[in-house]
Each structure stands twice: as structure tokens, then as C-alpha cells.
Amino acid sequence: MIDLILLGCGGGMPMPNRFLSSLLISYRGRKILIDCGEGTQVSMRMCNAGFKSIDVICITHIHGDHIVGLPGLLGTIGNSGRKEPITIIGPKGITEAVNGLRVIASWLPYEINVIENPRDIIYVDNNYINKDIEISTLELDHSAPCIGYSFYLKRKPKFDPKKAAMNNVPKTIWSKLQKSQESIYFEGIEYNPEMVMGENRKGIKISMTTDTRPIEDIVEFVKKSDYFICEGTYGDDSDIEKAIKNKHMTFREAATLSKNADVKKLLLTHFSTAIAEPDIYINNAKEIFEDTIIGYDRYNITLNFEDDKNNEN
């Protein structure tokens, strides 16, 4: 199962009841963080999320409300006893930004690997995040280089004893092959996992786009996402001119993308400081896409594979 926590849903500047952009994905005891605005660490403490197990940090763009919390977080991770490398992914300029922010986090007990402006599917493997997770990116339309992220969490096929027997795989290595991603040699013969596993099963797709105008490429990028986390800087339809000028979206525009992309759920986030109560405008989204949720700090959900129930809080 996958735990999803919206740590901060604000845009621009932190508010008393709203921290800045940050999303946490937890899977098999490890974590991926998307954006690290002010308040990220506080929000993590409030929901008892551990720091030491963050393996990947994905930054959408280099605006303060999405990255200023990074140096403090890196230091806290170091103080937690982390020794393994951390991977930071981001748009053009992320390497320079990370190096600059590290002026106040110069010594860390772990290495940082930076992947700048990726174009292909990324597999991050540092013994924790591996090829069970595909990370894809999309260039967005904002006032600074900005990328959206899509995470596909694969589900392993079921063990197929008939297939194993048909392939003459010794029973003594059935369990090992189920758990392995590589071939196993037994009594001089090579056996691979495909010899004992059945058909592939559907995984879980989580996508996030912020900050951006609603470009057409987003539809294909987030298509059939189980959860689509999208910016909704402006709730009121009458703010469309502001949205265009500032390269953001309205609730209605985000909902239209969701409908066209056939996603299961839309989670709106990145609310303007001018929106004290985003719920007031929820119908502007629901008129287009019924399965819309107005995000709030520490909104969380557990996603299960296939038809298991989701637990929202």
C-alpha cells in the first residue's frame, strides 16, 4: 500500500493555517518528497512522518514557496542518522540552486546525487527505491523552468505454481525467485523470476503538476492517474485573467484536465493567499469533475492495489 500526505497546500507565502507546497509518498517503509516549501518539516513532525527514510526529493521548480525548506530538511535528515545517499531531481538550474542552499547545510553525513532536467523515465536505485517505481517528468508552462511528476508504483505479478512446475523449477528456490529481480543459479542451471511469475498486474499512478497553465500535454501525462494532485491557485472563475498572467490555474481548469485525462481523483492544492476558504469554490471544479477534493495541510490517504478500499483522513 502507498501512503500519500499533502504536507502543505499553500502558494506564495505560508499562512497561519497553511504551509507551502509539499507532498510525501511513502511506500514499503521508504519515502519520496515532492517540493519542500516553508513548513515542510513542521508538518512532517505534526503527522509523525520520519525524516531518515526520505530517499528521493523531487522539486517542481526553483521558486521559494517550493524549495526554501530544503536546507533545513537536509540538515534534519543528517541529524536523524542518515548515511545512505539521497537523490534530488529538478528542472534546469536545480544543481546551482541546491549548491547555493547548501551554504547553510554544507556538511552532511550522506551524499547528494542531483538529476537535472530529466527527459526519460527515471529509476532511482540506492537499495531502497528501485525499479518497482517509475518516475516520469513533463515540462510545464510557468514563469520559471518547471516540471510535473508522475509516479507509477508497480505491482509484482502473482506467483504461478503451474508455470513454475511447467518450467521444471525446483521447489526449493520458488520462494527466492518470487522475491528476486535477478536470475538464480541452482545446481549449475540458471532460473529467472519470469519462470515462476504470472501475468503483470496493474500498479498505482500518482501525478502532480504545479505550477503551470493547463497545457494539452498534461492530459496524456496524467492520464488514468489514481490520484492527480494539481495546482488550483485561483478558485473563482473571474480570476482567469490573473491565472493567465501569473501562469497558474483556476479550479475549473484543473477539473477540465482531470476529466479529459480520465483520472480517478483530483486533489487541488497550491491555493493563493487570497483564498481563505477554498471550499467556497469547490463547485467550480465539481461541475466539471465530480471526484474533486479540496486539499488541506496533512490531508492523507492510503492507496491499495487493485480493488482494495482507500482510507482517507
Secondary structure, DSSP 4 states (H G I P E B T S, - for coil): -EEEEEEE-B-SS-BTTB-BSEEEEEETTEEEEE---TTHHHHHHHTT--STTEEEEE--BS-HHHHTTHHHHHHHHHHTT--S-EEEEESTTHHHHHHHHGGGS---SS-EEEEES--S-B---SSSS-TTEEEEEEE--SSS-BEEEEEEEEEPPPB-HHHHHHTT--GGGHHHHHH-SS-EEETTEEE-GGGTB-S-EEEEEEEEE-S----THHHHHHTT-SEEEEE--B-SGGGHHHHHHHT--BHHHHHHHHHHHT-S-EEEE-B-TT-S-GGGGHHHHHTT-SSEEE--TTEEEEE-STTPPPEE-
